[in-house]
Amino acid sequence: MRNFNFHVPTEIEFGKGAADKTAALVKKHGGSRVLLVYGGQSAVKSGLVTYAVRSTKIDEFDLKEGDKIATLVSLSLTPLRIDKIKEIRDEIDQVDIDGKAILFESGIYAKIPADMPETLALSALDVAGAPAQTAKLCKPGDIVLIIGAGGKSGMLCCYEAKKRVGVTGMVIGMCHSQKSTERLQKLGFCDHVFAGNAHDPVGMMEKISELTNGEMADVTINNVNVPDTEMTSILCTKDTGVVYFFSMATSFTKAALGAEGVGSDVTMIVGNGYTRGHAEITLQLLRESKELRDIFTELYA
Ligand SMILES: NC(=O)c1ccc[n+]([C@@H]2O[C@H](COP(=O)([O-])OP(=O)(O)OC[C@H]3O[C@@H](n4cnc5c(N)ncnc54)[C@H](OP(=O)(O)O)[C@@H]3O)[C@@H](O)[C@H]2O)c1
């Protein structure tokens, strides 16, 4: 018989919030499994099991208590209890509240990065789907039209589109007011910027035809905040092109019947707010471009 010493140190965590530490403690001791020993149903009923399991999930998601995250699920789909409204900033669509939100396990989120103010990150994350889809849709040499180009999502899309199409491609920014037109011109992301009206489909089609020598856009990205701009998007795009309707004011009926009405075979994409990696792509744009970061800080942060 061999002599040996068996020493089993036991760490006992007791009290409020102890179960939340389960995953961290298991990791600390080099383990990977949890054995729960309990009698009757009290551990289930009291929520102890839920907390222990939740802690392993949080660990899986690389989050720790106190981390700040932004839900990337629409607020209209997020169970939210508002206890107090602290400040309403309607000019930048932000409201500060005290309350509690529930983010389900399948819900997408982004950690607020340490290298930029929270309000800046939140303003860009709000429209993260648009530049990320732009990155996927645009390729070198493409002619890209951004409608509503001087707005929040529009500016991000213009920057990303120019990066993707390169020197052989062309990015056209259709703005509306003089103010947003001048702002975009100053940013210098586009090959052409003009003040137009997406409610004038024929006028806009003629303008895009003139700028592209009759070629029209390979990719059109609609970022406006007003209805009835479907026909402008369709008419400015090549028959073989793609229209991405990021705008929530888009009518499926008008887009589908409008394209049919003018015999356009254009591919139309519904503005799914999510595309893989959209948060990282969008935050990265603010790091890459000082001009973008400055204008976002000035307008939205
Ligand atoms: N799909 C999604 O998941 C998702 C997520 C977030 C937001 N959205 C939607 O995306 C859209 C854009 O959001 P945003 O935050 O970028 O809005 P924004 O900053 O308000 O920009 C909208 C732009 O549209 C322009 N515009 C208004 N009327 C126009 C017209 N007749 N012709 C041409 N341009 C016109 C405005 O130009 P001026 O400023 O010059 O008037 C403005 O620059 C909204 O409809 C929003 O609901 C979608």
The ligand as a MOL file (V3000), in Angstrom:
LIG
                    3D

  0  0  0     0  0            999 V3000
M  V30 BEGIN CTAB
M  V30 COUNTS 48 52 0 0 0
M  V30 BEGIN ATOM
M  V30 1 N -33.5770 48.7310 -40.3330 0
M  V30 2 C -33.2530 48.9530 -39.0800 0
M  V30 3 O -33.0010 48.0660 -38.3130 0
M  V30 4 C -33.1880 50.3590 -38.5920 0
M  V30 5 C -32.5260 50.6720 -37.3870 0
M  V30 6 C -32.4490 52.0130 -36.9970 0
M  V30 7 C -33.0280 52.9920 -37.8000 0
M  V30 8 N -33.6920 52.6410 -38.9460 0 CHG=1
M  V30 9 C -34.3300 53.6210 -39.8350 0
M  V30 10 O -33.3420 54.2080 -40.6620 0
M  V30 11 C -33.7970 55.4850 -41.0980 0
M  V30 12 C -32.6640 56.4790 -40.9600 0
M  V30 13 O -32.2640 56.6060 -39.5990 0
M  V30 14 P -31.2170 57.7330 -39.1990 0
M  V30 15 O -31.0470 57.6440 -37.7240 0
M  V30 16 O -30.0410 57.6800 -40.0800 0 CHG=-1
M  V30 17 O -32.1080 59.0340 -39.5360 0
M  V30 18 P -31.6540 60.5510 -39.7440 0
M  V30 19 O -30.3480 60.8210 -39.1030 0
M  V30 20 O -32.8330 61.3690 -39.3180 0
M  V30 21 O -31.4620 60.6730 -41.3170 0
M  V30 22 C -32.5200 60.6570 -42.2080 0
M  V30 23 C -32.1040 61.4630 -43.4210 0
M  V30 24 O -33.1350 61.4290 -44.4010 0
M  V30 25 C -33.0790 62.6340 -45.1070 0
M  V30 26 N -34.3220 62.9480 -45.8050 0
M  V30 27 C -35.5080 63.3110 -45.2670 0
M  V30 28 N -36.4050 63.5420 -46.2500 0
M  V30 29 C -35.7690 63.3350 -47.4200 0
M  V30 30 C -36.1390 63.4380 -48.7810 0
M  V30 31 N -37.3870 63.7830 -49.1410 0
M  V30 32 N -35.2170 63.1960 -49.7320 0
M  V30 33 C -33.9500 62.8190 -49.4040 0
M  V30 34 N -33.5370 62.6990 -48.1280 0
M  V30 35 C -34.4310 62.9500 -47.1450 0
M  V30 36 C -32.7930 63.6660 -44.0370 0
M  V30 37 O -32.1690 64.7940 -44.6440 0
M  V30 38 P -32.1780 66.2730 -43.9680 0
M  V30 39 O -31.5850 66.0910 -42.5990 0
M  V30 40 O -31.3530 67.0660 -44.8530 0
M  V30 41 O -33.6230 66.6590 -43.9230 0
M  V30 42 C -31.8500 62.9290 -43.1000 0
M  V30 43 O -30.5060 63.2510 -43.3510 0
M  V30 44 C -35.0420 55.7880 -40.2840 0
M  V30 45 O -36.1780 55.5200 -41.0890 0
M  V30 46 C -34.9700 54.7830 -39.1380 0
M  V30 47 O -36.2300 54.4260 -38.6630 0
M  V30 48 C -33.7480 51.3450 -39.3580 0
M  V30 END ATOM
M  V30 BEGIN BOND
M  V30 1 1 1 2
M  V30 2 2 2 3
M  V30 3 1 2 4
M  V30 4 1 4 5
M  V30 5 2 4 48
M  V30 6 2 5 6
M  V30 7 1 6 7
M  V30 8 2 7 8
M  V30 9 1 8 9
M  V30 10 1 8 48
M  V30 11 1 9 10
M  V30 12 1 9 46
M  V30 13 1 10 11
M  V30 14 1 11 12
M  V30 15 1 11 44
M  V30 16 1 12 13
M  V30 17 1 13 14
M  V30 18 2 14 15
M  V30 19 1 14 16
M  V30 20 1 14 17
M  V30 21 1 17 18
M  V30 22 2 18 19
M  V30 23 1 18 20
M  V30 24 1 18 21
M  V30 25 1 21 22
M  V30 26 1 22 23
M  V30 27 1 23 24
M  V30 28 1 23 42
M  V30 29 1 24 25
M  V30 30 1 25 26
M  V30 31 1 25 36
M  V30 32 1 26 27
M  V30 33 1 26 35
M  V30 34 2 27 28
M  V30 35 1 28 29
M  V30 36 1 29 30
M  V30 37 2 29 35
M  V30 38 1 30 31
M  V30 39 2 30 32
M  V30 40 1 32 33
M  V30 41 2 33 34
M  V30 42 1 34 35
M  V30 43 1 36 37
M  V30 44 1 36 42
M  V30 45 1 37 38
M  V30 46 2 38 39
M  V30 47 1 38 40
M  V30 48 1 38 41
M  V30 49 1 42 43
M  V30 50 1 44 45
M  V30 51 1 44 46
M  V30 52 1 46 47
M  V30 END BOND
M  V30 END CTAB
M  END
